[in-house]
């Protein structure tokens, strides 16, 4: 079970990094935001936010478990 949680953790870190890179490119490097459709923005941002919430929840549960 611990191995599954570790694999999910590493996958979520990868998704958050990819989503963060896309967010940086979208916000700071693309001048005309109408070129990128809304569904592509949502495809990157929604899984990134979900994985970020998983990382935060896992951090707090591990912190609570250590005490």
C-alpha positions as CSV (number, residue, x, y, z in Angstrom):
1,X,0.0,0.0,0.0
2,X,2.8,2.4,0.8
3,X,4.3,1.7,-2.6
4,X,1.1,2.8,-4.3
5,X,1.0,6.0,-2.3
6,X,4.6,6.8,-3.2
7,X,3.9,6.2,-6.9
8,X,0.8,8.5,-6.7
9,X,2.9,11.1,-5.0
10,X,5.6,11.0,-7.7
11,X,3.0,11.1,-10.5
12,X,1.2,14.1,-8.8
13,X,4.5,15.9,-8.5
14,X,5.1,15.4,-12.2
15,X,1.6,16.6,-13.1
16,X,2.0,19.7,-10.9
17,X,5.4,20.6,-12.5
18,X,3.9,20.2,-16.0
19,X,0.9,22.3,-15.0
20,X,3.1,24.9,-13.5
21,X,5.3,25.2,-16.6
22,X,2.2,25.5,-18.7
23,X,0.8,28.2,-16.4
24,X,4.0,30.1,-16.5
25,X,4.1,30.0,-20.3
26,X,0.4,30.9,-20.5
27,X,0.6,33.9,-18.1
28,X,4.0,35.4,-19.0
29,X,5.0,34.3,-22.5
30,X,1.7,34.2,-24.5
31,X,0.6,37.7,-25.3
32,X,-2.6,37.0,-27.1
33,X,-4.6,34.7,-24.7
34,X,-7.3,34.1,-27.3
35,X,-5.0,31.8,-29.3
36,X,-5.2,29.2,-26.6
37,X,-8.7,27.7,-26.2
38,X,-10.3,27.5,-22.8
39,X,-10.5,23.7,-22.8
40,X,-6.7,23.4,-23.2
41,X,-6.2,25.7,-20.3
42,X,-8.6,23.6,-18.2
43,X,-7.0,20.3,-19.3
44,X,-3.7,21.5,-17.7
45,X,-5.0,23.5,-14.7
46,X,-7.7,21.2,-13.2
47,X,-5.5,18.1,-12.9
48,X,-2.6,20.3,-11.6
49,X,-4.8,21.7,-8.9
50,X,-6.1,18.2,-7.9
51,X,-2.6,16.8,-7.7
52,X,-1.5,19.9,-5.7
53,X,-4.3,19.3,-3.2
54,X,-3.3,15.6,-3.0
55,X,0.3,16.6,-2.2
56,X,-0.8,19.0,0.5
57,X,-3.2,16.5,2.1
58,X,-0.6,13.8,2.1
59,X,1.9,16.2,3.7
60,X,-0.5,17.0,6.6
61,X,-1.4,13.4,7.1
62,X,2.3,12.3,7.2
63,X,3.0,15.2,9.6
64,X,0.2,14.2,11.9
65,X,1.2,10.5,11.7
66,X,4.8,11.3,12.8
67,X,3.6,12.8,16.1
